[in-house]
């Protein structure tokens, strides 16, 4: 048991939260005003049974330690220390020693050694695997970059895993070290690696010590999440680490500037084309910690995100953080449909785009202003408020007026009207950083799951609510491909959780399976949605209704499978598919769904 799980087992989240917020019982939950943002509605909810909290206003959620970390503005490790001291928790001596003195006990050094050893092994596997090498060559990733970034490959299969464990043992890396580092995991009956059949991108801290991995699927028909990152730990935090920083920091200091991209392959492509002062976030939004780290090395940061709506929204979110570091943020706008890797493959260089880069505030005002017309009155008011909130933080009065003039021109609103609105906002005071970060988190969750249908949410809610305990509910496997991408990823993770020894434990153990905080927050939110007396009956009805909604796609896919089986002269498969389809069609008709 980890120190985190031990502390949570000794405390009730309700007792702790009641010291910060007044809550009232509402059925199986406790509700009240959220301590993280200003509100009059009781949006903040605590579930004592699941030991989690969630706010439907600012979309913040998590377990007991996450609550303390957020409200006391500290790291999760510091939050654990805080709870141990405040509630006089007696921690077993061996657990406390490893937790409080990782350097002295050698735990930290062993963690880095484990990650470095695993990275070297994966790199060696890449060099002897034709399929993995061809994939990288197809993506125009040269052998120089394989070596520079120690790119690797983790083969699949039990034999390979056993060989991996033996090879690691010769490097003084034990199985328990690999489990603690998240390289392998304990399944219900055997060990497995979540990085199997993935291209491996080792992640290092700024001193060049291995501390985690990013794995990308590349084989055809691999329906797992495209990327899988190491789980958060004492030595691996995605909100603080940057891919490639250990390699780029000298170039960054020399040039006084850096390029920030979203993904590993984009970073590799940039370096391969000569932009060696490039770093990337680890599949998450850029944080204030990222910007503060970069400000130690550079004065100017060029941000290159994908030219689609998601990339543009990510840049707009950055505007809310740009005040927290002494950095000049410049936005390089890529053509729609391009990411940095694809643009460089087509054009070779992006110097012209860099020359035309605009500072982030100008980009922010211009982009939101262009969205102004065609909106409803309430949406226009919301856009105005977003622009004013940002411009109110510009200290230079002349620059502030120039930007305000630009916003007024784009939106065709009188300058004086916007000026009056801005002065009123400045009189109220600048938005606290805590509220800024909470609004960013809300935006990220809403964006990722914005296209999820109500029926998907209900199905996911029932599965989530019954993920622990004796009786577990599953989504029919044949239906999984028809769910939206983020929900399918969540349901797949829950299926993995159900196969692990943790599946009968507390609900917060399920949350540890979600390394993406956006997914984790959505799971928490859905766990508060559906409370039904007969969830299995409801799940069955919802799945049949979901089949009806996707009936045309199901029929088309069935025809493809039958055609493929006929092409292979596999009569048994053809007959089996037709029989299953006719049975399903009959049942759908009996229910009046088709």
N, C-alpha and C positions, 0 to 999 in steps of 0.2 A: 504494500500500500504506500502511495506517495504521501508526502507531508501535506499536500493540498487536500487529498481525500481524507486524511486523518483529521485535519482541523475541521473540515465540513461535517464529518461524522459526529463531532463533539458539540456542535452548535446548531441552533434552529435559526434559519434565515429570518423567520418572523420576529423572533425576539430581538435580533440585531437591528432589523430595519425599523422596528417600532421606536428605537432610540433616535431615529432621524426623521421620521414622518408619522403623522397620525393616520391610522388605518381603521377601517370598520369591516366587520365580517360581512361577506356577501356570498352565501352558499358555502362552497368549499374553498373560496378565495377570500383574501383581504384586500380592500381597495382604499385609495386615498389620493391626495394631490401628489404629483410627482416631485421628488426633491431635486431633480436634475433640470427642470425648466419651469418657467412661470406658467401657471394655468389655474383655472377655476373649476374645471371638470375633474372628476376622480378617474384619471386615465391610468394611474399607477396600480399594478396588480401584483400580489404575492401569492404564490401557491406553496403552503407549508408542506404538503404531501410530496411535491416534486422538488422542493428546495430551490425554487427559481423565482425570479421577478421579471416583469415586463411592463413597459409603458406604451400604451397605444397612441400617445401623443408624440413623443420624441423617438419612439422605436428603439429605446435602449432596453437591453435585457441580459440576463446571465444568472450565475449562481451567487452564493454568498460572498466568495472572494472577489468576483467581478464587481459586485455592488460596493464593497469597501474600497477597492482600487479606484473606482470611478468617483465616489463621493468624497474620498480623502485625497484624491489627486495623487495617487502613488502607483507603483508597479504592483503586479500580482504577488511577487515575492515579498515586497514590503508590506502588502496587505496581510499576508500570512503571519509575518512577524508581529504586526499590529494586533491581530486577533489573539495570537498566543499570549502576548503581554497583557492585553486588556482583560481577557477572561481567564488569565492564569491557568492556561491549558498545560497539563503535564505531558510533555512529548517524550516518547521513548528515547533513551540516550543515543542509540545508534542512529535513529532517524534524525534527531536534532543535530548530531555531529556532522552528518553528511550534508544536512541542509544549511547549517550556519557557517560551515567552514569547508566549502567544496574545494578550495585551492589547497588547503592544508591536507585534506584527506586524499587528494589526488583525483577526485571525481571529475573536476573540470578538465584536467590534463588528459584523463582517460577518454572523456567524451570527444575531445578534439582529435585524439589519436584514432579513435574508432571511426570517426567520419572521414578522416584523411585516408585511412587504410581501405575503407569501403570504396572511396572515390578512385583510388589507384586500381583496385580490382575491377571496377566497372569500366575504367578506361582501357584496361587490358582486354576485356571482353569485346569492347567495340572494335578494337584493332583486328580481331579474328572473326568477326561476324559480317558476312557479305551483305545481308539484307539491311542491317542497321547502317552500314557505311554507305550503301547506295541511297538510302533515304536522305542522309545528310548531304551527299553530293548533289542529289536532286534539288535540295533546298539551297544549293550553292554555298554550303558551309565547307570551307577548305580544311585540309589536314593541319595547316598551321594553327587554325582556331581550335581544332580538336585538342591540340597539345596545350595551347595557351590557356584555355578554359577548363582543361582536363575533362572534356566531355566524354561520357561513357555510355554504357548499355548494360541493363540488367536482364539477362536471359530468364525465361520462365521454366518451370518444371521442378519437381521434387529433387531429382538427381542434381540439378545445377545448384539448388539451394543447399543441399547437403555438402556439395563440394565447396561452396562459398563459406559455409560455417567452418569447414576443416581448414581452408586457406586462411581465414581470419584467425583461427586458433594459433597458427604458426606466427602471426603478427602480435600475439599476446592480446587478442581481442576475443572475449568470451561471448557466448550467446546472450547472456544477460546485458552485456554492454551494447550489443546491437539492438536489443529490444528497447533499452532506455534511450538510445539515439533515434529510435523509430525506423531503423533500416529494415528490421523484420518485426513481425507481430505474432502473437499467439492466437491461433484460430481455435475452433471448438475441439478439434482433434489433433491438429498439427501446426507447425510453424509455417508462415508464408511471408512474402514481402509485398507491400503495396506498390513497390517500384518495379515489379516484374514486367517484362516486355515493354519497357519504357526507355526512351533516350534520357540519360541522366545528366543534369547540370549541377555540379557541386556548388554549394553556396558557402562562401567564406566570410569571416568578419574582416574588419579593416586591417588586421594584422596578418591576414592570410591563413588563418586557422580554419579548417573545415568545421562547420557547425550545422549543416543541413543539406537538403537536396531538393531539386525540382525535377520531376519526372514527366516527360511528355509521351503520350501514346503516338504510334506511328504506323502500326500494322493496319491493313484494310479490315473493316468491319469490327474494329475494337470500339465498343460503344461506351467504354468507361469515360469518366470526365477527362477532358483533354490534358489538363495539368493536375498533378498531385504534388503538394509541398509537404515537407516534414512538419510534424505537429509542433505547436508552441511548447517551449520548455524554458528552464532557467537560462539556457545558453543559446536559444534560438527564438528570436522575436521578429516576425515579418514587418512589424511597424517600425523597426529600428535598423534592420539590415538592408543593404543595397547590393544587388548582384553586380560583380565586376569592380567594386570600389577598391579592393586591394590592388588590382592591376592598373586602375585608371588614376589613382590619386596623385602620382607624380606628374603625369601629363596634365591633370587638372590644375595643379599648383603652378606649373610652368605657363599654361595658357591663360590662367585666371578665369576659366569658364569650363562648363561641362554640358553634355547633352543627356537628358533624362528620357528614357523610353519605358514602355509598359512591360515588355516580356524578354525572356532570355534570348530567343532567336533574333529579335530586333537588335538587342545589344551586341550579339555576336556579329550580325551583319554590318552594323555601324563600325565596329572595330576593324572588320575585314576590309572595309572601304576607306580606311585611314582615319576614322574618327575615334581615336584611341581613348579620348577623354569622355567615354560614354558609360553610363550606369543604368540599371533598371530596377524598378520595384518588383517585389516577389508575388505578382498576381493580385496585389491589393492596391487600394488607393494610396497616393502619396500622403504622408503624415507630416505633422509639425516636427517630429523627431528627425525624419528624413531631411527636411530642409535645414534644420539646425546643424546636423552633421555635415551637410554639403557646404554650409556657410563657413566652415573652418578652412576649406580649401580654395574656394572660388568666390568671385564677386558676381558673376553672371551665370544663370542657368537657362539653357535653351530646352524647352519642353516639346517633345515630338510624340504626340499620341495619334492613334489611328484617325483617319479622315472621316469616320462615321459619326453618328449621333452620340454613341457611347463615349468615344474619345473626346468629343467636344464637351460633353457634360462633365467628364473627368477634369478637363481644364477649368471649367467654370467653378467646380468645387475647390480647385487649388487657389482660386482668388481669395477665398475666405481664410486661407492659411498663410498667404504670402506675407502677411504683416509680422509673422512670428519669427522670421529670420532676416538677417541683413543681407538679402539677395535681390538682385535685379532679375526678375523672371521674364523671359522673352518666349513668345509662342511662335513656333514654326508650324505653319498650316500646310498639312499634306493634302493632296488631291483626294476627293471622296473615293472610297474603294481601295485606298492604299494604306498600308502600314509602312514603317521605315524600311523593313526588309524588301518588300515588293517594290517600293519606289526606287531604292538603290539598284535593284536588279534591272529595272527598266531604264533608269536615267544615269546610273553610275555615280553621280554626285548630287548633293543637295545644297551646295554653296549659294545658289541663287535664292532658294527659299530662306536660308539663314539670313541673307542680306535683307530680305523683305520681312523679317520677323517683327512682330509688334509686341510692345510691353503688355503684360497680362491684364492690366486695368483697361487699356484701350481695347484689347480683344474682348474683354468682358462686356464693356459698354456697347461696342458695335454689335456683338452677337445677340445680346438680349434685346437691343433696340430693334434689330431686324425682325425679331419674333413678335414685335409689338402689335402690328396690324393684323387683323383677322382673329384677334383674341376677344373673349367676352370682357365686359367691364371689370368683373372681379379679377380675371386673369391679368388684365392691364394694370390694375392696382397692385397686384402681387409682383409683377415684373418691375414696376416703378420702385416698389419697396426694396427689392433685391439690389437694384442699382444704387439707390440712395444709401443703403446700409454699407456698401463697399466704398462709395465715394466719400462718405462721412469720415472714413478712416485715413483719407489722404491729408497729410499735414500741411503740405504746401498749398496755400490758398489760390495762387495763380494756376497751378496744375489742376486743382480741384475745379476751378471755374471753366478751364478749357475742356475737361472731360465732361462736365455738366452741359456745356454748350454742344458738344458732340452728341450727347445723349438726347438733348432737346431737339437737335436737328434730325437725327435718325427717327425719333418717335413722333416728330412734328407736334411737340408740346411747347408752349411758351417757356422760355428760359427762366423767367421770374417765378413761374409756378413751381418748377422743379427746385429752384433756389430756395424758395420758402419752405418746401417740404424737407429739403436737406437741413436747413437751419433748425427746424423743429426737431429733427432727429438728433442733431448734434447736441442740442440742449438737454435731451433725455440721457445723453451719455452713449459711449461706444459699446456695442454688444460685447459682453464678456466672452473670452475665448472658449470657456466651457460650453456656453450656449452655441457658439459657432460650430464646435466639433459635434455637438449633438444633432444640429440641423444637417450637417454633412452626412452623419450616419443614417439619418432618416431618408435623405435623398438617395443614398446608395442602395438601401434595402428596397425602396419603392421602385427604383429604376430596374433593378435586376429581376424583380418579380411582378413588374407592372402588367405583363401580358398573361399572367396566370388566371385561368377561368375560375369562377366560383366553385364549380363542381370539383376541379382539381384541388382547390384549397380544402374542401370538405373531406375528400378522400385522404389527402395528406394528413389532415388534422386527426382523423380516426386512427390512422396507422401510427402517427407520432404518439398519440395518447396511450396506445397499447403496445409500445415498443419494449416496455419493461414488464416484469411479472411473469406469471405462468402462461397466461393465454395471450398469444401474439397474433396480430392480423397482418396479412400480406396483400399486396396488390397482385392480381393475376399477371404472370410474366408476359403473356402475349399482349397485354395492354400497355406495358411499360414504354414501348417505343413511341406511343402516341401522346405521352405527356410532354408538356413544354420542357425545354432543356434544363432549367434550374430545378424544377420539381422532380424530374427524372433523376437528377444527380442526388437530390436529397433522399429519395426513396431507395436508391441504390446503396447509399451510405447506411441507411437504416437496416437494409437486408444484411450488409456486412456486420453490423452491430449485433443483429440477431444470431449470427453464426459464431459470435465470440463468447467467451466465458463471462463477459460483463453484462450480458443481456438480461440476467435476472437481478441485477443490482439496482441502485437508485437511479432516478431519471437523469440526474446531472452527469452520470457516467456516459449516457448517450451523447451529451453535448461535446464530450471530449473527442468524439469521432469526427467532429466538424472543425477542420483547421481554418476554414474560411469564416471569419466573424459575421459576414453578411448572411451566409446560409444558417449559421448558428442562431442569429437573432430571429430569422424567419421561422425556424423550427420552434423557438420559444414562443413566438407570437401565435403560431398555429396551435400550440399545445393549450392555449387559453380559449380557443374558439368554440370547439364542439364538445358538449357534454350531453350525451345521449344515453338513455337507459338500456337500449339494445343496440350497441354499436355494430355488432356483426351483421344484423339484419339490415341496418342502414348502409353499411359498406357494400353489401351485396347489391342493394337497390341502386346505389350511386354508380357502381361499376357497370351495371347493365345500362344505365342512362348514358354513361360515358361511352359505352360501345355504340349506342345509337348515334351519339353526336359524331363519332368517328367511323360510322359504318361504311361510308364510301371508300375511305382509305384502307380499312380492314379488308374489304372485298378486293380492292386493287392489289394489295400485298398478297392476298391469298392466291389470286390468279397468277402472280409472278412466281410464287413458290411452286404452284402446280406445273407451270410452264417449264421451270428449271428442272423439276423432277422428271418430267416427260422427256426433256432433252437428254437427260442422263439415263433414260430407260429404267427408272426406278419406280416400278408399278406399285410396290408396297407403300412407298412414301406418298405417291399420288392418291391411292385409295385411303390411306390414313388421313391425309389432309382434307379430302372431300367428305369423308365421314364426319370428321370434327366440325367442318364448316356447316354441313347440313344439320347436325345436332344443335349447333349454336343458332343457326337461322330459325330452326323450329322453336327453340326456347324463346328467342326474341319475338317471334310472331305470337306465341302464346301469351306473352306479357303485353302485347299490343304496342311494342316499341318500333316495329317495322311493318 
